[in-house]
Amino acid sequence: MPTVLVATTNPGKLREYNHIFASVPSTRVASPNDLEVWIEVAETGTTFAENALLKARALYAAVPENLHGDVWVLGDDSGLEVDAMDGGPGVYSNRWAGPDTSAEERNLKLLERLESVPDNRRGARFKCVIALIDPRGIEHILEGTVEGRIARNLQGTGGFGYDPLFQLPDGTRMSTLTPDQKNSLSHRGRAAAKAAAIISEQNLPNA
């Protein structure tokens, strides 16, 4: 059975990838802990693609040789781009507010930073780039984006990260969506759907 090995131990990300790849027949999602492989990767890239490749390549190199024929390695990097912050925090989304800050602390700091920004300048987007390495070692770069705006308060208990602040064009918060709804339109869902299509195609008989 082909395994999609995701370079993360973030439970929120793993839940989403499990949900998305459930549509790919005879495929399971695993974390590095499941295969007892892992390597610390410094996110030194200046773009989402660079960081995604750093993670995927490091994890691919750590997978035992005898497993390579059945394992797809997936590394991703994602973040929030805010127009009023010139596209920031971007690749620094998880650490711009300081080391060891919680998601709530980052959300509150973002609200404070944008307090004086009028509604018509609060445009933002979530972006995700996936680096997928197939069992032959071939790399695929896939991107997903969802447009929205930064609201003026937190709302909803679903999702994770900046979801409680991110308002879609219809006014819905990302944090109030069901898993199916979120995966159908989120940045990660869109990028992962492209990855799932590649995996499905290669897993077809005689592919």
C-alpha positions, 0 to 999 in steps of 0.5 A: 500500500503506498504511503504518503509520508508528511513532513510534520507532526502538527496534528491539525495538518495531519488531520487535514491530509488524512481527510484529503487523501482518503479519496486516493484508493489504497493509500495511507497518510503517515507522520515521521513518528509512524515510520520512526524517521525524522530529521530537524529542518531549519526553515531557512528558505525565503519562499514557501517553495524553498522551505517545502523542498527543504523539508521534503528532501531531508525527510526523503533522505531519512527514509530507509532505502527498502521503503522508498518504493512505496513511499511518497514524501510530502513537505509543505510550507504555508502562511498568511500574506497580508496586503497591509503588511506588504505580504507579511508575515508570509514564510514567517507566519509561525514565528514573526510574533516571537519565539514559542508564541501560541496561535492565539498570541499571534492572532492577537498581535496581528489584530493589534498590528492592523487595528488602524487599517481600514476594512478596504485595506485588510485583504489577505490570502493563505498560501500553501506550497507542497513539495511532493517526492514520488517513489522514483525520487522525482520532485513535484511543486504544487501550490494552492491559494485562497483569498480573503481578508483579516477580520477585526475579531476572532470567531469560531473554534475549528481549524487552527492557526489564523483561521479564526481571523481569516474571513472569506469573501462571503463573510464566512470565517475559515474556523467555522467550516466543516472539514469537507468545506475547508478542504474543498477551498482552503490553500492546503486543500487545493494544493493537496488535491493536486498532489492527490491527483498525481498520486492517483494517476501513478497508482493506476494499473499500468501507469 
